[in-house]
């Protein structure tokens, strides 16, 4: 692996001497940085942060997921299901091929709407072009598609109208989705495709779209020197190609790195990268859930909540009521808090028994501060929920609803206020009363923010910028933006005045001195 080091500068305070960012969402798993971390009071309009180093060649998205980095004991760690393409005799009409051909899932569309969409696409007047076609397609979407579905499918539907008869029909896509999982060779694949009675020209498009390669993957934990970006060690073993969903962030506790990768949960030594143990994942392969280490156990949501013994990797218990693999658990007074697929569920950390279940459900991590928990939710009308945690169970304080394409961003709690900087809005709410103090439209959606010393930091414009905002409920004040080019689905880590982040093809360190 080639490492490019850029502008390695002198550090007045060694990174190893300041507090760490040892797990998903920081020291306390809630987006709050340590007190000795710092951000500038204001960024000038032309401010350019110092890129202290960049370690290149790290894949993301379909080839490496969206997991975030952590920083601890003078090193930066990242776990990646590292995909690559290998030439193969076999062929597959898989999700990547269908996406290349223009397919999107339409399960949210009623059958009569699917039918009308296809009929109107086929019968479009040839004289409807350019701006007139754009306006007609936009109105069609507004007239026939509900606002929530418009966010996920609106632009795709418009693109199909623009293609007209050249778009592959939904009927043909339905046929292609039923293709065998794998063909022995090119000839077998072509024979099957041409036997499906697809519309004219579609078979040739499909055959051209199927590559002569297949994805293979390694499970990788990468350790970089936090001051120089140089690789200190790499743990690498054969893995399973589990796709972009493999987006887990590792955790470092007591000199051990815990990483959920494609088929196993691993424990490796943080000093030398040697494997301590591995335990098979019995839920979905390649979860995005980030391991929580507490009380000698490792907790992971892998479409069921599982507790592993932190010393041996032995499975201690499972809770099958907790669903989902994108969410990460939190903990409060011996209760593991899980944003399941449809509920917020509390599970006894010792026994694995469900103690309570309340409204919630989504991809965000529950955010705990004292005896309060905030959860972002996909539940209609309850997209942000505040609870007071008690021995008898959670007491709902308030709810907020808003329409968004994604609800995966986790908020932060600071000085009696909740800051939700995702779902395409920046929102400040008084924790006790639920009163909205300010709200702004924004281009932040998935990445989760952090807070330190009355300042918030969040990605904007698909990770292009790191935006610093005053954590002041009295007014919304931008303190400036810095261009960083981050991987927008991942989240930043702040150690001292150094910001560690992933880009599309690297891990980088930016100095905010």
KEZA-45161 format. One line per 5 residues: number of its first residue (from 1); for each residue x, y, z of C-alpha. Coordinates in steps of 0.02 Angstrom, whole numbers, plus 50000, padded with zeros to 5 digits. Layout:
N
NUM) X,Y,Z ~ ...
end
This chain:
513
1) 50000,50000,50000 ~ 50070,50167,49950 ~ 50058,50301,50082 ~ 50063,50484,50037 ~ 50115,50598,50179
6) 50074,50782,50160 ~ 50145,50922,50267 ~ 50189,50823,50424 ~ 50207,50967,50547 ~ 50276,50984,50723
11) 50147,50952,50859 ~ 50160,51063,51012 ~ 50065,50930,51111 ~ 50087,50747,51060 ~ 49922,50666,51013
16) 49958,50524,51132 ~ 49956,50649,51276 ~ 49777,50708,51249 ~ 49611,50619,51273 ~ 49553,50497,51142
21) 49409,50459,51026 ~ 49409,50271,51059 ~ 49245,50213,50985 ~ 49096,50260,50878 ~ 49039,50436,50927
26) 49182,50469,51046 ~ 49231,50442,51228 ~ 49052,50421,51294 ~ 48973,50362,51131 ~ 48865,50517,51120
31) 48960,50638,51007 ~ 49034,50739,51151 ~ 49222,50764,51134 ~ 49338,50771,51284 ~ 49362,50937,51372
36) 49541,50956,51306 ~ 49485,50942,51125 ~ 49465,51109,51039 ~ 49403,51195,50883 ~ 49439,51373,50825
41) 49324,51510,50888 ~ 49291,51562,50709 ~ 49351,51512,50535 ~ 49392,51655,50416 ~ 49300,51653,50251
46) 49457,51596,50158 ~ 49513,51473,50294 ~ 49603,51317,50234 ~ 49639,51185,50368 ~ 49811,51107,50370
51) 49809,50932,50298 ~ 49942,50857,50409 ~ 49941,50690,50322 ~ 49840,50577,50209 ~ 49847,50387,50194
56) 49782,50345,50022 ~ 49713,50190,49937 ~ 49578,50147,50065 ~ 49418,50096,49972 ~ 49243,50151,50023
61) 49060,50129,49976 ~ 49034,49967,49876 ~ 49218,49923,49900 ~ 49245,49976,50081 ~ 49086,50037,50164
66) 49067,50195,50268 ~ 49139,50152,50439 ~ 49218,50293,50538 ~ 49393,50306,50610 ~ 49439,50309,50794
71) 49593,50383,50878 ~ 49672,50313,51036 ~ 49845,50298,51116 ~ 49930,50395,50976 ~ 49857,50291,50836
76) 49711,50298,50715 ~ 49613,50138,50681 ~ 49492,50088,50545 ~ 49405,49923,50509 ~ 49361,49887,50327
81) 49288,49743,50229 ~ 49411,49776,50088 ~ 49335,49725,49921 ~ 49420,49699,49755 ~ 49375,49627,49586
86) 49446,49464,49522 ~ 49427,49392,49348 ~ 49309,49243,49347 ~ 49226,49122,49227 ~ 49063,49137,49321
91) 48937,49275,49289 ~ 48803,49357,49397 ~ 48657,49476,49364 ~ 48667,49554,49536 ~ 48619,49718,49617
96) 48769,49809,49546 ~ 48719,49759,49369 ~ 48537,49808,49394 ~ 48591,49976,49466 ~ 48703,50006,49316
101) 48552,49973,49204 ~ 48447,50101,49299 ~ 48350,49994,49422 ~ 48281,50058,49587 ~ 48172,49963,49709
106) 47988,50011,49690 ~ 47909,49916,49834 ~ 47846,50082,49906 ~ 47743,50115,49748 ~ 47566,50047,49736
111) 47541,49932,49587 ~ 47418,50051,49503 ~ 47549,50192,49512 ~ 47683,50079,49439 ~ 47565,50036,49297
116) 47518,50217,49263 ~ 47699,50272,49268 ~ 47746,50143,49137 ~ 47595,50182,49028 ~ 47627,50369,49032
121) 47813,50343,48996 ~ 47777,50237,48842 ~ 47645,50358,48776 ~ 47742,50520,48799 ~ 47722,50640,48653
126) 47881,50657,48548 ~ 47853,50845,48550 ~ 47873,50850,48739 ~ 48058,50893,48759 ~ 48181,50997,48859
131) 48110,51114,48990 ~ 47931,51067,48947 ~ 47970,50884,48982 ~ 48058,50928,49145 ~ 47907,51027,49205
136) 47784,50892,49150 ~ 47883,50754,49238 ~ 47899,50856,49398 ~ 47712,50889,49401 ~ 47676,50705,49369
141) 47779,50658,49521 ~ 47695,50789,49630 ~ 47521,50734,49573 ~ 47547,50546,49594 ~ 47683,50513,49723
146) 47668,50549,49908 ~ 47795,50673,49981 ~ 47894,50543,50076 ~ 47917,50430,49924 ~ 47961,50581,49818
151) 48118,50601,49922 ~ 48182,50428,49878 ~ 48109,50395,49705 ~ 48057,50564,49633 ~ 48216,50602,49537
156) 48227,50422,49474 ~ 48048,50428,49407 ~ 48086,50592,49319 ~ 48242,50516,49241 ~ 48137,50373,49171
161) 48018,50495,49090 ~ 48166,50584,49013 ~ 48228,50419,48940 ~ 48055,50382,48871 ~ 48045,50217,48779
166) 48232,50192,48799 ~ 48212,50156,48985 ~ 48209,49972,49030 ~ 48033,49925,49080 ~ 47989,49879,49258
171) 47923,49715,49190 ~ 48094,49673,49120 ~ 48178,49723,49284 ~ 48058,49608,49377 ~ 48116,49467,49262
176) 48300,49507,49285 ~ 48282,49508,49474 ~ 48233,49324,49463 ~ 48394,49275,49376 ~ 48492,49129,49450
181) 48616,49183,49582 ~ 48762,49130,49473 ~ 48796,49066,49298 ~ 48938,48946,49263 ~ 49005,49049,49118
186) 48968,49186,48991 ~ 48877,49070,48870 ~ 48759,49007,49005 ~ 48718,49185,49059 ~ 48685,49243,48880
191) 48575,49093,48845 ~ 48468,49131,48997 ~ 48454,49316,48957 ~ 48401,49288,48776 ~ 48271,49161,48830
196) 48177,49287,48938 ~ 48080,49377,48800 ~ 48142,49548,48853 ~ 48097,49702,48754 ~ 48198,49738,48598
201) 48377,49785,48634 ~ 48369,49750,48822 ~ 48457,49582,48813 ~ 48609,49663,48731 ~ 48612,49798,48867
206) 48607,49668,49004 ~ 48744,49560,48928 ~ 48855,49713,48907 ~ 48827,49765,49088 ~ 48879,49599,49166
211) 49066,49605,49208 ~ 49190,49463,49191 ~ 49241,49490,49372 ~ 49171,49454,49543 ~ 49197,49539,49709
216) 49306,49457,49840 ~ 49355,49534,50006 ~ 49474,49533,50152 ~ 49433,49581,50330 ~ 49555,49721,50376
221) 49595,49821,50531 ~ 49715,49961,50493 ~ 49825,50053,50620 ~ 49906,50220,50574 ~ 50022,50330,50674
226) 49915,50479,50724 ~ 50058,50604,50704 ~ 50127,50547,50536 ~ 49993,50440,50453 ~ 50117,50299,50428
231) 50049,50122,50438 ~ 50101,50041,50603 ~ 50018,49873,50571 ~ 49882,49790,50469 ~ 49775,49643,50522
236) 49712,49557,50364 ~ 49624,49391,50340 ~ 49510,49322,50202 ~ 49333,49384,50218 ~ 49167,49381,50128
241) 49110,49513,50000 ~ 48970,49587,50105 ~ 48953,49753,50011 ~ 48934,49934,50064 ~ 48826,49886,50213
246) 48985,49833,50303 ~ 49013,50002,50386 ~ 49055,49963,50567 ~ 49170,50074,50670 ~ 49293,49982,50786
251) 49314,50010,50973 ~ 49474,50013,51075 ~ 49467,49961,51257 ~ 49612,49911,51371 ~ 49736,49887,51230
256) 49620,49784,51121 ~ 49530,49828,50958 ~ 49356,49755,50932 ~ 49299,49754,50752 ~ 49142,49685,50668
261) 49187,49637,50490 ~ 49111,49522,50358 ~ 49085,49356,50446 ~ 49167,49377,50616 ~ 49185,49491,50764
266) 49373,49507,50795 ~ 49478,49556,50944 ~ 49656,49607,50899 ~ 49800,49675,51000 ~ 49812,49864,50979
271) 50001,49863,50991 ~ 50045,49736,50857 ~ 49882,49690,50768 ~ 49892,49506,50820 ~ 49727,49413,50829
276) 49668,49377,51007 ~ 49506,49293,50958 ~ 49369,49289,50829 ~ 49185,49244,50848 ~ 49067,49203,50703
281) 48928,49325,50665 ~ 48765,49227,50666 ~ 48654,49368,50606 ~ 48676,49462,50442 ~ 48849,49462,50367
286) 48943,49626,50368 ~ 48839,49733,50489 ~ 48857,49921,50500 ~ 48828,49914,50688 ~ 48978,49969,50790
291) 49028,49863,50940 ~ 48995,49926,51116 ~ 49116,49864,51250 ~ 49053,49875,51429 ~ 49065,49771,51586
296) 49178,49641,51508 ~ 49059,49609,51363 ~ 49051,49662,51182 ~ 48876,49705,51118 ~ 48832,49707,50933
301) 48671,49724,50833 ~ 48682,49598,50691 ~ 48495,49584,50658 ~ 48486,49519,50835 ~ 48575,49592,50984
306) 48719,49481,51038 ~ 48833,49489,51189 ~ 49009,49415,51176 ~ 49132,49384,51315 ~ 49264,49520,51295
311) 49407,49407,51349 ~ 49368,49250,51248 ~ 49242,49299,51113 ~ 49122,49167,51175 ~ 48941,49208,51139
316) 48855,49247,51305 ~ 48676,49278,51250 ~ 48564,49333,51106 ~ 48409,49441,51103 ~ 48308,49407,50946
321) 48181,49544,50981 ~ 48310,49676,50932 ~ 48315,49691,50742 ~ 48424,49788,50623 ~ 48609,49798,50575
326) 48637,49984,50540 ~ 48605,50039,50719 ~ 48732,50038,50859 ~ 48689,50006,51042 ~ 48716,50122,51190
331) 48710,50085,51377 ~ 48633,50160,51534 ~ 48639,50086,51710 ~ 48663,49908,51650 ~ 48531,49922,51514
336) 48584,49906,51332 ~ 48484,50032,51230 ~ 48447,49976,51052 ~ 48362,50072,50915 ~ 48282,49919,50837
341) 48194,49917,50669 ~ 48028,49974,50744 ~ 48057,50013,50928 ~ 48182,50077,51055 ~ 48217,49924,51162
346) 48303,49908,51331 ~ 48395,49745,51363 ~ 48472,49684,51526 ~ 48660,49680,51495 ~ 48685,49530,51608
351) 48544,49415,51552 ~ 48496,49477,51379 ~ 48314,49489,51430 ~ 48206,49630,51360 ~ 48159,49747,51501
356) 48053,49870,51402 ~ 48009,49928,51226 ~ 47945,50100,51176 ~ 47918,50203,51020 ~ 48070,50220,50909
361) 48154,50122,50772 ~ 48280,50179,50645 ~ 48464,50183,50597 ~ 48527,50308,50725 ~ 48619,50270,50886
366) 48524,50314,51047 ~ 48609,50465,51126 ~ 48625,50455,51316 ~ 48665,50604,51427 ~ 48634,50581,51612
371) 48459,50508,51632 ~ 48400,50562,51461 ~ 48405,50474,51294 ~ 48365,50548,51123 ~ 48328,50435,50977
376) 48308,50476,50793 ~ 48168,50372,50720 ~ 48086,50320,50558 ~ 47917,50311,50644 ~ 47794,50425,50556
381) 47759,50577,50663 ~ 47896,50532,50788 ~ 48060,50564,50700 ~ 48150,50631,50853 ~ 48098,50569,51026
386) 48159,50621,51199 ~ 48144,50505,51348 ~ 48187,50520,51531 ~ 48262,50355,51589 ~ 48198,50284,51753
391) 48211,50118,51845 ~ 48032,50081,51789 ~ 48069,50119,51607 ~ 48078,50270,51491 ~ 47958,50415,51511
396) 47924,50506,51347 ~ 47954,50693,51361 ~ 47918,50752,51184 ~ 47922,50706,51000 ~ 47960,50800,50840
401) 47912,50750,50665 ~ 47985,50803,50499 ~ 47997,50734,50324 ~ 48168,50673,50268 ~ 48242,50546,50150
406) 48352,50474,50288 ~ 48345,50475,50478 ~ 48513,50395,50514 ~ 48603,50544,50592 ~ 48620,50537,50782
411) 48600,50700,50880 ~ 48703,50770,51024 ~ 48648,50836,51194 ~ 48740,50988,51262 ~ 48703,51105,51406
416) 48520,51058,51419 ~ 48485,51062,51233 ~ 48472,50936,51092 ~ 48558,50974,50928 ~ 48499,50870,50781
421) 48609,50913,50632 ~ 48546,50787,50506 ~ 48394,50741,50402 ~ 48429,50896,50296 ~ 48404,51017,50441
426) 48497,51096,50586 ~ 48385,51095,50739 ~ 48406,51151,50920 ~ 48277,51094,51050 ~ 48269,51126,51236
431) 48288,50956,51317 ~ 48167,50983,51462 ~ 48022,51066,51371 ~ 48042,51012,51190 ~ 48034,51194,51133
436) 48119,51224,50967 ~ 48248,51361,50988 ~ 48304,51369,50806 ~ 48289,51271,50646 ~ 48373,51290,50477
441) 48369,51193,50316 ~ 48540,51117,50283 ~ 48629,50991,50173 ~ 48675,50873,50316 ~ 48589,50704,50312
446) 48678,50547,50373 ~ 48841,50589,50462 ~ 48828,50620,50649 ~ 48898,50782,50725 ~ 49011,50810,50874
451) 49015,50947,51006 ~ 49157,51022,51107 ~ 49170,51180,51212 ~ 49007,51256,51150 ~ 49047,51220,50968
456) 48966,51095,50851 ~ 49051,51016,50702 ~ 48954,50932,50563 ~ 48981,50883,50381 ~ 48887,50975,50245
461) 48870,50961,50056 ~ 48896,50772,50055 ~ 49052,50787,50162 ~ 49132,50924,50059 ~ 49140,51043,50208
466) 49160,51032,50396 ~ 49045,51165,50468 ~ 49074,51237,50642 ~ 48916,51306,50724 ~ 48894,51389,50893
471) 48805,51276,51018 ~ 48701,51424,51074 ~ 48513,51401,51090 ~ 48486,51589,51084 ~ 48529,51600,50898
476) 48595,51501,50752 ~ 48772,51562,50718 ~ 48889,51489,50590 ~ 49071,51501,50643 ~ 49137,51453,50473
481) 49166,51309,50354 ~ 49322,51216,50302 ~ 49339,51114,50143 ~ 49388,50936,50191 ~ 49311,50819,50059
486) 49253,50690,50187 ~ 49161,50528,50156 ~ 48989,50597,50195 ~ 48911,50440,50270 ~ 49053,50422,50396
491) 49076,50535,50548 ~ 49227,50635,50609 ~ 49340,50601,50758 ~ 49419,50745,50856 ~ 49576,50719,50962
496) 49652,50879,51030 ~ 49640,51001,50885 ~ 49660,50866,50752 ~ 49514,50806,50650 ~ 49528,50627,50585
501) 49413,50574,50446 ~ 49387,50462,50297 ~ 49378,50525,50120 ~ 49319,50425,49971 ~ 49490,50344,49951
506) 49591,50386,50107 ~ 49608,50422,50292 ~ 49662,50600,50327 ~ 49712,50713,50471 ~ 49669,50899,50468
511) 49739,51021,50595 ~ 49625,51158,50663 ~ 49757,51253,50760
end
